Amino acid sequence: MKKYLNIIFLQGEDAEEVLEIIRSQGESAAMNYLKEWDMGDSCDESETHPAGRSDSSFIRGDYIMNYNDSLSYVGLCRIVESEAS
């Protein structure tokens, strides 16, 4: 079963730096920047992909970056496989 570890979520002024990286350097550069906050498995876990309907998503490997420039937020999660209960 897939689980999603929520690594970081930024919005408003906190998200602006990352959104500017997306606009100027691309999604890959922004994801690399956000991956610095991945501290292993000590993140909140979810069974659903944490993305809104109007979000843009960028997926590379086990990482998913969701962002919405018009609502000024960006988040990064990592897909992990969990053991069946």
Backbone hydrogen bonds in HBPLUS format (Angstrom, degrees):
<---DONOR---> <-ACCEPTOR-->    atom                        ^
c    i                          cat <-CA-CA->   ^        H-A-AA   ^      H-
h    n   atom  resd res      DA  || num        DHA   H-A  angle D-A-AA Bond
n    s   type  num  typ     dist DA aas  dist angle  dist       angle   num
A0082-SER N   A0001-MET O   3.04 MM  81  5.75 171.3  2.05 167.5 169.5     1
A0003-LYS N   A0080-VAL O   2.82 MM  77  5.25 150.9  1.90 162.9 168.4     2
A0080-VAL N   A0003-LYS O   2.86 MM  77  5.25 164.4  1.89 147.6 150.8     3
A0004-TYR N   A0046-SER O   2.78 MM  42  5.10 163.5  1.81 156.4 159.8     4
A0046-SER N   A0004-TYR O   2.83 MM  42  5.10 144.1  1.96 140.8 152.6     5
A0005-LEU N   A0078-ARG O   2.81 MM  73  5.11 171.5  1.82 152.5 153.5     6
A0078-ARG N   A0005-LEU O   2.88 MM  73  5.11 148.1  1.98 136.2 146.5     7
A0006-ASN N   A0044-ASP O   2.82 MM  38  5.41 160.7  1.85 160.3 165.7     8
A0007-ILE N   A0076-LEU O   2.85 MM  69  5.52 141.4  2.00 142.4 154.4     9
A0008-ILE N   A0076-LEU O   3.30 MM  68  5.43 158.2  2.36 140.2 144.5    10
A0076-LEU N   A0008-ILE O   2.85 MM  68  5.43 153.7  1.92 155.7 161.3    11
A0010-LEU N   A0074-VAL O   2.80 MM  64  5.41 172.6  1.81 169.0 171.1    12
A0074-VAL N   A0010-LEU O   2.88 MM  64  5.41 155.2  1.94 153.8 158.7    13
A0012-GLY N   A0072-SER O   2.73 MM  60  5.26 147.8  1.83 160.7 162.9    14
A0015-ALA N   A0012-GLY O   3.04 MM   3  5.48 138.5  2.22 109.1 119.8    15
A0016-GLU N   A0013-GLU O   3.25 MM   3  5.18 140.4  2.42  96.4 107.2    16
A0019-LEU N   A0015-ALA O   2.95 MM   4  6.16 165.4  1.97 161.8 166.7    17
A0020-GLU N   A0016-GLU O   2.90 MM   4  6.04 149.8  1.99 147.6 155.4    18
A0021-ILE N   A0017-GLU O   3.05 MM   4  6.37 145.6  2.17 139.9 149.3    19
A0021-ILE N   A0018-VAL O   3.08 MM   3  4.95 116.8  2.50  91.7 107.3    20
A0022-ILE N   A0018-VAL O   2.96 MM   4  6.34 154.7  2.03 150.1 156.7    21
A0023-ARG N   A0019-LEU O   3.01 MM   4  6.30 159.5  2.05 145.3 150.4    22
A0024-SER N   A0020-GLU O   2.86 MM   4  6.00 158.5  1.90 151.0 156.6    23
A0025-GLN N   A0021-ILE O   2.69 MM   4  5.25 158.6  1.73 144.2 151.6    24
A0026-GLY N   A0021-ILE O   3.05 MM   5  6.38 129.1  2.32 145.0 149.8    25
A0026-GLY N   A0022-ILE O   3.13 MM   4  4.32 132.6  2.36 104.5 115.2    26
A0030-ALA N   A0026-GLY O   3.26 MM   4  6.57 156.9  2.31 146.7 153.4    27
A0031-MET N   A0027-GLU O   2.87 MM   4  6.11 159.0  1.91 154.6 160.2    28
A0032-ASN N   A0028-SER O   2.99 MM   4  6.23 161.1  2.02 148.8 153.8    29
A0033-TYR N   A0029-ALA O   3.06 MM   4  6.28 150.8  2.15 142.5 150.1    30
A0034-LEU N   A0030-ALA O   2.99 MM   4  6.28 160.3  2.02 151.5 156.1    31
A0035-LYS N   A0031-MET O   2.88 MM   4  6.06 147.0  1.99 152.7 161.9    32
A0036-GLU N   A0033-TYR O   3.30 MM   3  5.84 160.0  2.34 110.2 116.0    33
A0037-TRP N   A0034-LEU O   3.01 MM   3  5.91 171.4  2.02 127.1 129.8    34
A0038-ASP N   A0035-LYS O   3.04 MM   3  5.32 167.3  2.06 113.8 117.2    35
A0051-ALA N   A0049-HIS O   2.90 MM   2  5.84 131.7  2.14 111.5  96.6    36
A0055-ASP N   A0052-GLY O   3.21 MM   3  5.23 165.5  2.23 107.2 110.6    37
A0056-SER N   A0067-TYR O   2.80 MM  11  5.36 172.3  1.81 163.0 164.0    38
A0067-TYR N   A0056-SER O   2.89 MM  11  5.36 154.6  1.96 151.2 158.6    39
A0058-PHE N   A0065-MET O   2.82 MM   7  5.14 150.8  1.91 147.1 156.7    40
A0065-MET N   A0058-PHE O   2.85 MM   7  5.14 170.3  1.86 153.1 156.0    41
A0060-ARG N   A0063-TYR O   3.05 MM   3  5.44 159.6  2.09 146.6 153.1    42
A0063-TYR N   A0060-ARG O   3.04 MM   3  5.44 158.8  2.09 135.1 134.6    43
A0079-ILE N   A0062-ASP O   2.71 MM  17  5.09 163.3  1.74 152.7 157.6    44
A0064-ILE N   A0077-CYS O   2.90 MM  13  5.39 161.4  1.94 152.1 153.9    45
A0077-CYS N   A0064-ILE O   2.95 MM  13  5.39 159.0  1.99 150.5 157.4    46
A0066-ASN N   A0075-GLY O   2.93 MM   9  5.29 151.2  2.01 141.8 151.1    47
A0075-GLY N   A0066-ASN O   2.76 MM   9  5.29 154.7  1.82 160.8 166.6    48
A0068-ASN N   A0073-TYR O   2.93 MM   5  5.52 161.3  1.97 155.6 155.7    49
A0072-SER N   A0068-ASN O   2.82 MM   4  5.78 110.5  2.31 138.3 156.8    50
A0073-TYR N   A0068-ASN O   3.19 MM   5  5.52 154.3  2.26 136.3 144.0    51
